[in-house]
Amino acid sequence: GTGKMTQFHLNLSQFGQSLRNLTDTCSQWYHAQDLAS
């Protein structure tokens, strides 16, 4: 039903948000390393 699809989309968007956060963290770390060298 629609309930399951909504839950799926919710999980998907949360996953996407986590992925963006991870990417941001990685790029911040990379820039910090770059500045430190």
Secondary structure by P-SEA (a helix, b strand, c coil): caaaaaaaaaaaaaaaaaaaaaaaaaaaaaaaaaaac
